[in-house]
Structure formats: C-alpha cells, structure tokens
Amino acid sequence: MSKPLDPNAPATSGSGIFGLPFAVEESDIVYIPVSWEVTTSYGGGTARAPQSILQASAQVDLYDTDVIDPYKSGLHMIDESKEILALNKKNKLLAKKVIHAIEKGKPVESLGNLLKPINQASKKLNTWVFDMTKSLIKIKKIPVIVGGDHSTPFGAIQAYGEYFPGFGILHFDAHLDLRDEYEGFEHSHASIMRNVCDQIPAVKKIVQVGIRDFCQEEVNYTLENKNKIKVFYDYNLKQAQYAGIPWKETAQEIVSKLPNLVYISFDIDGLDPKLCPNTGTPVPGGLELDQSLEIVREIIRQKKKIIGFDLCEVSPGKTEWDANVGARLLYKLSALTLASQGKRPLRSRV
C-alpha cells in the first residue's frame, strides 16, 4: 500500500475489491474467484459473478454498522485463473449436450462418454480450489470462495477440514443440495452438501437454513443422517414468525445446533429472490438479507468462531442489482468473520 487509505474517498480506477489497495501479503481475507458454472441446470451466468461483484464492490461504503473498520485488516481478490476459465468454457458446452439429451428422454446411463470428461474436469477444479485454499491457510490468511455455482467450494471445505476437524457448516440456501450425481454430474451444484457429508469427515454438522425446494431423495437423506444434518425449512421459519416468535430467538436456536467452529456456505438463492432475481434457480420465499446476517451475528454472540465462508450463485443478469447485493453481502460476511476471530473490534450494537 503506497499511500494512506482514505475510507471516505471514491474507489479509483484499477483499485482492488471494495476500492482497496491491499496486496495478498497485507490482507487477512483473500477472495478466490471461481468462475465456474458447468453443472448449472436452469439459469446461467454465475461464472461471471466474481468479476461482477468486483466491479460492484467499488460502490460499497467501508463504514460497517457491526464491526469497526473491517477494511483495515486487508481484503484482496486474486486474479481469475485463465485455466479455470478455459476449463469452464469447454465443459459447459459438453454439459449442455448432456442436459439436452436428458430432456429428450435419454437415460443418464447411456451418456457415459459425455459425462466422463465433465466429471474429470470437476475433480480438477476441486483440486485447484483445495490447493489454493490450503496455500492461503498455511500463511495465516482466511480464504473465501467467490463462486461460481455452488459446486465450487467443495475443495475449500476439504482444505478447511485439514486444519479445523470437527467444524460445522451453516448453509444458507433455497435447496438442500443433497442429490446424488444430479443429471449424472458427480459434483453438481445440487450435490455439494451430499458430497461434503459423504466425503469430508472433518465436518461434524451441517445446519441448513431457508430451504424450500427439494426432492424426496433429499428428504430421505436428511432423515438417514439426522445426527449430522439439521434443516430449518423456510415454511417452519415463516410459521414461527407468524406465531410471533422473535427472529432473535430463532437465530439463537439455529446457531445453538452448530459446533464452536463454523464455516458459512452462502448460496444467495437462500435470500428472497427480489434480492437475487437472476440467480440460477430462484425460488419464492426465503430470507431477508438482515435476517441471514442476524444469524451470523448470533454466532459471535454465542462466542463461536467463523473459520471461513463462501458466497455462490450470484448471477449478474442484465442489471447490476444481483452483483450489488452480492458485494454488500460479501463485505458484511467478511466483517463479521474478522470480528469472530478477534481481528477487528465489534461495535456495541452487536
């Protein structure tokens, strides 16, 4: 950083995320952009999320109402990987052929030749994300995945598991994401939490919030794994509100189900779609932005630690609205994560 930062000044051309000048070495939080949407099965555009959030972040004011000067800890987004961009482009075209064939009635079992390179590419992505995340944890940074579709943080969760065994995941989403090999894709955005549950033993608990779109297979899986998975369905959250139960009490109950170490996986479609209308699979209902953040604040109140997080499924569409919301959510999650780790002081309101 060559000169003192003026937090009141507008972002300058060529500055980093949120208009900040910090390098990796100067930053506590390092964002890893993962421009990937190979397995998306409905709306597209999430591969453009990292760059759209980066652009929108220039309009985010740095004063935070929960945390004192979170930007002073340093926030940096690394450059997009050209290799991942090329891998995404190539395999998205292949995946479209698979999805089109399934829509025409072809059984998944007959599409092995098409599916094999896609599943291999997804594993390659997972390895890249794992290596990037682990390399940053090693040098005492907080790596944050900025997706991309919701398959992208798998490798990051694996890496966190090597350093924080027994942690829990607070999963905001409209969907359970517990399908097995959806459309033949082994690492589908619809399978992320199934893969985490089955393949990452370091994850002790998954607490899912805002869920309102799912299939019978997924419900059965939650029942079979009820000691590891706790679901707060959107319907039940709304019924509690209608009954007059304060949201603060609901937040307390949700966080009480988590262990002391918490990783947040935030699919933006967990929010009311008025806040993310262009996300790949929008579903009516969902959380207000501050409802979700109140749950995150409660983690701090209960003296639990946020070890890291991801933000996925932001799709910019034809307007800046989704990226605008995504950038603000990214800053708030960053601020609260820093506070939970004692890296930034809280304001008295929390």
Phi, psi and omega in degrees: 000114190279332181217160181303141181275130173261107184290349181265351183276153176292155177295142180261158179300132178086359178286168182278194181300141184060021180073018185267153185260009191285143171270172178306314184298335183263003191245137172281325179249130177236120181272131177254108179284127180239096187274081191219129176210037186299317187264010180298136189246000179225255179283155180243186176112351184291340177295338179270001184298311183305315181289325179291323176293319178302314180295313182294333184297339179297340181265001181275121176289147190273347177289131179241136185280349179255323190234138182280117173048058181299332182296337182293343176283350180088123178229129185218137172252125178286167180289150174298147177277122177296327179295316180290322177301316180291320179296320178296313182299314182295313187278339174295323177295319177295318181296325177299322178295320178297310182297319179296319180295320179295319178297333179276000176100003179287137178290147180303323184300337182272000187250023185304320182295328177280322186286326186303309180294330178293314180295326176294321178295321178297321177294323177296319176299313181303318179296317179298314180296317178302310182296318179296314181296313182297320180297327180280322176299322181301327181259025172068030174262165173254101180284138180231125178276127172248101181278174020071164178287175191281003172283343192293330184277003184305310180297326178293317179297322174301314182295316177300325180297333179288338183251339185227066180297141179087015181277165178245159178246125170265112190248109174268128184187157168276343188238152178287331181056041182242019178286153178259115178049059182297126183058022181088354180275117184292329179240059178285155172298339179272003184235004189304314183284334172296314179296320177298313183297319184278331193243350182238088184295343179293340179279115184275326186210144172237119179249116187253134188229134176092008188292132182206010179213114189197168180245171183298320178305318182291319178299316178301320181295321178296323179291323178290336183239038187295341177281341182252334184241129174237124184249130171252093182292146181303320180303313182291324177297319179292318180299322177295319177298315181296332179278358176090011179285124182299143180299329178302318179292322177297316178299319179299318180295316180301310184291331179298339181277352183265149171289182187287337177254127189231130169251134181257124174248111190246101169274122188295343178286359169293338178278163171305130185297351172295339179269346182210058188296339183261004178300156190301321182226072181292145180225131177304150183100207176095184187265150164285156182303314184286337173297316179295319181292331177295325175295319179294320177300324182295331175302317180291318180300323180274011175058036172262164188245128173274114183274336180177179180198169171225159175228120187229167171070017170285126178235120189292334182060213182261359179236176179266002189299309183299317179293325177299311178296317180299318180296319179291321176295320179299318180294317180295316179297323177296314181299313183290327176295315178299318180294320182294335178267004179075016181273339176222144180282148176275153167281162186294339184294334182284000000 
